[in-house]
Amino acid sequence: MALDPRLLEILACPDEKGPLYYFEPAVSGTDGGFLFCPACRRRYEVRDDIPVMLIDEATVLGADEAEALLARAAELGIEPTFSP
């Protein structure tokens, strides 16, 4: 199940306070999908349709992996949660 669009409109990175990209489960290949912050390169998991927005539980991606995710988002037409 995808996250509620109204929730996505207000979600921001807890560290950078910037927009996130939401990769749905079918797109991400993971059980719950994830949210990605390009500013700090953190990946926040979504478990049971609940975004886990804890900095300590996020995965920091390498620069190459972060660039690949941004390219994938552009390819799939995934927009950020909001415009800064």
C-alpha positions in Angstrom: 0.0 0.0 0.0 1.3 3.5 -0.8 1.6 6.3 1.7 -1.3 8.8 1.9 -0.7 11.7 -0.5 -1.7 14.2 2.2 1.0 12.8 4.4 3.6 13.0 1.7 2.8 16.7 1.2 4.0 17.5 4.7 6.9 15.1 5.2 10.4 16.5 5.3 13.8 15.2 6.3 14.1 15.4 10.1 17.8 16.4 9.7 17.9 18.7 6.7 14.2 19.8 6.8 14.2 19.4 3.0 12.0 17.5 0.6 12.1 13.7 0.2 11.5 11.3 -2.6 9.1 8.4 -2.0 9.9 5.1 -3.6 6.8 2.9 -3.3 7.3 -0.8 -2.5 6.6 -1.9 -6.1 9.2 0.5 -7.4 11.8 0.1 -4.6 11.7 -3.7 -4.5 11.4 -3.5 -0.7 8.5 -4.6 1.5 7.5 -1.1 2.6 9.3 1.2 0.2 11.4 4.1 1.5 11.9 7.9 1.6 15.1 9.4 0.3 16.7 12.8 1.2 19.1 13.9 -1.5 20.6 16.6 0.8 21.9 14.3 3.5 21.7 11.1 1.4 19.6 9.4 4.1 17.2 6.6 3.3 14.2 6.3 5.7 12.4 2.9 5.6 8.6 2.6 5.5 7.4 -0.2 7.7 3.7 -1.3 7.8 2.8 1.9 5.9 4.5 4.1 8.6 7.6 6.1 7.7 10.4 5.6 10.2 11.7 9.2 10.3 14.4 8.6 13.0 17.8 9.8 12.0 19.5 7.1 14.0 17.6 4.4 12.1 18.2 5.9 8.7 20.8 4.5 6.3 23.3 7.0 4.9 24.0 6.1 1.2 27.2 6.6 -0.6 27.4 9.4 -3.2 27.2 7.0 -6.2 24.1 5.2 -4.8 22.4 8.6 -4.0 23.1 9.8 -7.5 21.6 6.5 -8.9 18.5 7.0 -6.8 18.0 10.6 -8.1 18.4 9.4 -11.6 15.9 6.6 -11.0 13.5 9.1 -9.5 13.8 11.3 -12.6 13.4 8.3 -14.9 10.2 7.2 -13.0 8.8 10.7 -12.7 9.0 10.7 -8.9 8.6 14.2 -7.6 9.9 15.5 -4.2 7.4 15.7 -1.4 7.4 19.5 -1.7 9.3 22.3 -3.4 11.7 24.3 -1.1 
